[in-house]
Amino acid sequence: MASSRDIVLAKEARMVALVLVGNVVLWMGAQFLGANMGWDVRYVFFFDLAAIAVFFWTLVVTYRIWRKRQSN
């Protein structure tokens, strides 16, 4: 039987996975639109920076989940 702590950690991990997948899809879409619509490089670079920020956030949250699991 899973404890409530395990269920909370599983929900956090699921949220990280969904955010990560959504980030990749949006970033690839922005790159595609930027190339096909002739956007200025600085606008496309903004999406790159936003994607890096989300990747960093998922890394931090994943590390936090891992540390919680290790504290058993």
C-alpha positions, 0 to 999 in steps of 0.5 A: 500500500502506498503511503500518502507521502509516496502519492504526493511525490508521484503527483509532483513527478507527474507534474514535472513530466508534463511541464517538461513535455509541454516545454519541449513542444512549445519550444519546438513550435516557437522555433518552427514558427520563428523560422517560417514566419521570419521572426527576428532572432531576438524573439526566437532567442527569448523562447530559448531562454524561457525553455532553459529556465523551465529546464532548470526548474524541472531539474531543481524540482526533480532533485528535490523529489529525489532528496525527499525519497532518499530521506526515508 
